[in-house]
Amino acid sequence: MTHAEQSLADDKMRAEIANLIAATSKLNAETSKITRERFWIPFTVFAGVIVAIVSIVPRLIQ
């Protein structure tokens, strides 16, 4: 393998590493988003149910 071929192979390897780093970063951002949603979606649903119950119960008691 000549010096030029080795240099080209090194450049290709660096480009592939950069692509893998970018893909990893994107996956980490998506994981973070999903983790936040796992907390907030059930919390929001539960809060909505509580509000609905608080709104309906006084009307049922009358």
Secondary structure, 3 states (H helix, E strand, C coil): CCHHHHHHHHHHHHHHHHHHHHHHHHHHHHHHHHHHHHHHHHHHHHHHHHHHHHHHHHHHHC
